[in-house]
Amino acid sequence: MSISQYDVIVVGAGHAGVEAGLASARLGLNTLVVTTNLDRIAYMSCNPSIGGLAKGHMVREIDVLGGQMGLAADETCIQFKRLNASKGPAVRGTRVQSDKQLYSQYMTNQLRNHPNISLLQGEVKRLILEKDLCVGVVLQDGSEIRSKATVITAGTFMNGVMHIGLTQTPGGRVGDKASVGLSNQLADFGFTVRRLKTGTPARLHKDSIDWSKTLPQYGDEKFYPFSFRSERKFKLQQVACYLSRTTEKTHEIIRANLDKSPMFCGNIEGTGPRYCPSIEDKITRFADKDSHQTFLEPEGLNTDLIYLQGISTSLPEEVQYEFLQTIPGLENVKIVRPGYAVEYDFIEPTQIWHRLETRTIRRLFLAGQINGTSGYEEAGAQGLIAGVNAAQSVLGREEFVLSRDQAYIGVLIDDLVTKGTNEPYRMFTSRAEHRLVLREDNTIDRLGEVAISNGFVNTESIQALRSLKERRSTMIGKLRSERLFPVAETQEKLTNLGTSVLLKPVSFEELLRRPEISCSTLHEFGFEMDLDPNVSEPVEIEVKYSGYVKRQMELIEQSKRLEELRLPEELSYKEIRGLSNEEVTKLSQVRPRTLGQAQRISGVNPSAIQAIMIHLKGHKKLKEVALVGESRITN
Amino acid sequence: MNGSDRDSQTICAVSTPHGVGGISVIRISGPQALEVTRGIARFLPSKVETHRVYFGTLHDPQAQEDIDEVLVTYFQKGRSFTGEETLEISCHGNPQICQSILNLLIAGGARSADKGEFTYRSFMNGNVDLVQAESVLALIESQSDKAQKLALRQLKGQLSQKLESIENDVTWLMAHMEAGIDFSTEGLELVSNDIITIRLQDVEEGLKSLVQSYRAGRILKDGVRIALAGRPNVGKSSLLNLFLEEERAIVTDVAGTTRDVIAGDTQFDGLKFTFLDTAGIRNHTADIVEQIGIKKSREAHAEADVVLFVFDLTVGFQPEDEELLKQLSEAKPFVIGNKADLLKEPTQTPGFEKLTQYADFAKRNLFFVSALDQNARALILKEISKRFSQTDLQDYVLLSNARHYENLSRALSNSIRCQQLLKEGLGSEFLAIELKEALIAVQETLGKRFDDQVMDRVFKEFCLGK
């Protein structure tokens, strides 16, 4: 039995584990990443894409905070799209399709090449606990590895069971074993452990598809990379996706075989995501729809695999064959790997703090699907935060927590630890009440200084961040100070652009507020533009929508009043009059930091918030203090 | 039992209006309500049933004497207005009897309830929403029959119902807006902008009718505010005394005696009327005090629901009167020719022809009266009240609370702006902001959303936090 010692151990090397390991290593800590399969680091087990609505926001946040996901996605992009481009500026989302193998390779290299990271293949069977302190892990061979902090990013592997038809196989992903032991230990310790379900569609062989019956969908030509550190140039050849649709016949076959679906015959107890239903679900719940769209997405440049977006299923393989052949283009399809559902354990996330440390075991951090989320971006975001906080705790520094008005990551974690979840949690823009100020384009404004002051980014990045910030303020200054005069030439240009002529000289800022004018038209009027979209986009948006941005800021100020009303930790909710039993239970479980957080707990009514406030005012227990940097991680 | 916590003490108070009535009701609420009441109501059986009335004689255990024959109703915890264990004693409506019963209850461990405290407890226990709680307060303070009816309707939850239906519509709109944003890649069939517009118009209509009802609702609650306007010494103060049926204003025959806005209340036909007496307006006066009075008068005219313009029939309708009346024309004033008793044929008064351009008898906005004639009061007040009760108010939900008015006005402008944005083709996230703000305003009105400013009001109105 060998004993070795690390500062931080990260269990798992998926999208959460990779970010956790790198975040800890960046802060200078001796970090070990343990995974059951070194060939599948940062593997895209489901769709071959990064980003999307609200998810693209998180990738950019991870990037500014020093994380790797954005760079990896930019580097391996084989199709780029800006979603919701026609909608408002805050809900635009960047999405790239990545070459799956190259993505995994890129991340593997990042881990291998980092001087502070050691990689180890092995299965963690249990944690080494000294009372309520986690001091390391035990592997399947019985060897112990000691650490000062441990991050678990187990994905779908804890007690994972895969379902294809009525056949069940233990495992977290095709080709990989389940990990048994860890969640039982946590349950024994007193954690509430529950089941969730997710699914993935079949992978098809590209040569078996009749592409002429599908509609090609091309990406955007203009590339806006996720990372402020990436070049605005595609590194790889860009490819198309292909659109097809299910038919009446498809639905008929699926309906006739529902008794062979593990979801419908009760074999699966875990809850699946409502926003990402299986095709069986779609057909049952929306019986009136006679067709559903599906995108055929290549999984990479050097692979034959095609991902069938929108058609996740856990029907038996022969049924999958039967119904897929009714989809135009798939008449002679060859399935390389059938779709399947996977059930796994997760830890009810109301049992962890905002810093992602568990409430009952110190120095134990959880990130990713183990906290009930779904999606690579959600996992990466938590991985980064957990890795940072594991490191901070070892270094004896303050916890690192982002607020809801600062980042989608703040919304994600606050939702999880406050509300818990009943289905795999995915980020949506509508979850962010301050959506208009949480844009992709202003990520640097929101998080740049945070990243610099916490030491998350290197000197080169600091310079890049600071320079972008300076160029933005220079451009705003110019827009405000330089004026346009109502001379004949100008008036004619304005008329040609379909906007009214000037009655008096105006600043370029005022001109830019007009709907017909954009940053790209300003140079026609002699305004010298900064052409970098990283500079011009946020400036243009702030100018054009300043009224709304201002209103949103006011709302943030208002909600801050409640966020700053700190609740005493020893508060006994049982003693507060006017709370229902359910409210007492929920409040005692979540133990909200502030009255603002208490308000967000589902099942806690406004009258309960009033009751708490009255109780505290009556007892003068309400401390109106700022939260920032106040709580220290207990050692 | 935690005695230091005011909220867990047992409280008692007379809950019927002050003064001598046939019967008074004393309410006792709190964890010890039954125990305290038993101390003087020995006739209560050992096991009382909820919502049952018990007859017996109250007895003072100290003085060893009977106080009154009463009916006692028992409401068990969770099934009363406050949500707490409650008893109601119906005794004879004599203030001395009531007081001695209260004294005994207090001696037995209860304390005297603060203003609105029963309602506060009911609100805290989730039995009434904020709108309803405010209605109870309004009911307690209501000063006319119609105001009471309005408060009762709100207590029954009619306003809440209407607001909830608006809330529902806004939520529907938001759901569609958000689906269009977050699931734009899923090929959803979204509702058309036309349908969104129709639903927005519904929301706008609903809010508009409530916002517009505020004036009527406020009038019912606070009364009609009437300003008397006119040149000095035309007899405004005498008219005021006539309306108020008392000697309120100083009446002299020296022009410019009244220098302050004096408010007085009167009731007529179930409505309350508040009179703002105003200094007579002369365009050129050197008297500074009088000038201040004049400034106040102009403010009063602007605040009033009704302006009564008064001129002196013995002097006639002079150009100065006309000038003043013109200034007031927006307020659609009633015109009163005063001192009709001093003229044989009042319509022969100088300037009568001119006057008929502004008002006439047929439209019932012109009256020739004498401040000494008692009938004049009823004649004029009846015409005024007609202006405010043309709709059958029974059928309408009216807004009477300034906070509700402010909230819903905000929501109304959100719903209007939202339609504009839709027309301009602005992104749905901006529409969503307008909708969200509207939703917040409606929910704050309903008390469904925690608002610390409301809490400040609650603290103020319910005398808490001591």
Contacts between the chains, C-beta under 8 A, distances in Angstrom:
chain1	res1	chain2	res2	distance
A	52	B	185	7.5
A	53	B	181	7.2
A	53	B	182	5.7
A	53	B	184	7.2
A	53	B	185	7.4
A	54	B	182	7.0
A	83	B	184	6.6
A	83	B	185	6.0
A	84	B	181	6.7
A	84	B	184	5.5
A	87	B	180	8.0
A	87	B	181	6.3
A	87	B	184	7.2
A	87	B	427	4.5
A	87	B	428	6.1
A	87	B	429	6.7
A	88	B	426	7.1
A	88	B	427	2.5
A	88	B	428	6.9
A	88	B	429	4.0
A	88	B	430	5.9
A	89	B	427	7.3
A	90	B	427	8.0
A	90	B	429	5.3
A	91	B	181	4.8
A	91	B	182	8.0
A	91	B	427	6.9
A	91	B	428	7.7
A	91	B	429	4.9
A	275	B	183	7.6
A	292	B	187	7.9
A	293	B	186	7.9
A	293	B	187	4.5
A	310	B	186	8.0
A	428	B	178	7.6
A	428	B	182	4.4
A	429	B	178	8.0
A	429	B	181	5.8
A	429	B	182	5.7
A	429	B	429	7.6
A	430	B	178	4.1
A	430	B	181	6.8
A	430	B	182	5.6
A	430	B	432	7.7
A	433	B	436	7.7
A	435	B	429	6.2
A	435	B	432	7.8
A	436	B	429	6.6
A	436	B	433	6.6
A	515	B	424	7.4
A	545	B	430	7.6
A	548	B	430	6.0
A	548	B	433	6.1
A	551	B	433	7.0
A	551	B	437	7.9
A	552	B	433	7.2
A	561	B	452	6.2
A	562	B	450	7.6
A	562	B	452	6.8
A	577	B	5	7.8
A	577	B	7	5.1
A	577	B	8	6.5
A	577	B	124	6.6
A	578	B	124	4.2
A	578	B	125	5.9
A	578	B	126	7.2
A	580	B	126	7.9
A	599	B	450	5.7
A	605	B	126	7.3
A	606	B	447	6.6
A	606	B	448	5.9
A	606	B	449	5.6
A	606	B	450	4.1
A	607	B	123	7.5
A	607	B	124	7.0
A	607	B	126	5.3
A	607	B	447	7.5
A	609	B	450	4.1
A	610	B	124	7.3
A	610	B	450	6.3
A	610	B	455	6.1
A	610	B	458	7.4
A	611	B	124	6.0
A	613	B	452	7.3
A	613	B	455	5.8
A	614	B	7	7.7
A	614	B	124	7.4
A	614	B	455	7.6
A	614	B	459	7.9
A	614	B	464	6.7
A	614	B	465	7.5
A	617	B	459	7.5
A	617	B	465	5.2
A	618	B	5	7.4
A	618	B	6	7.3
A	618	B	7	7.6
A	618	B	464	7.4
A	618	B	465	6.0
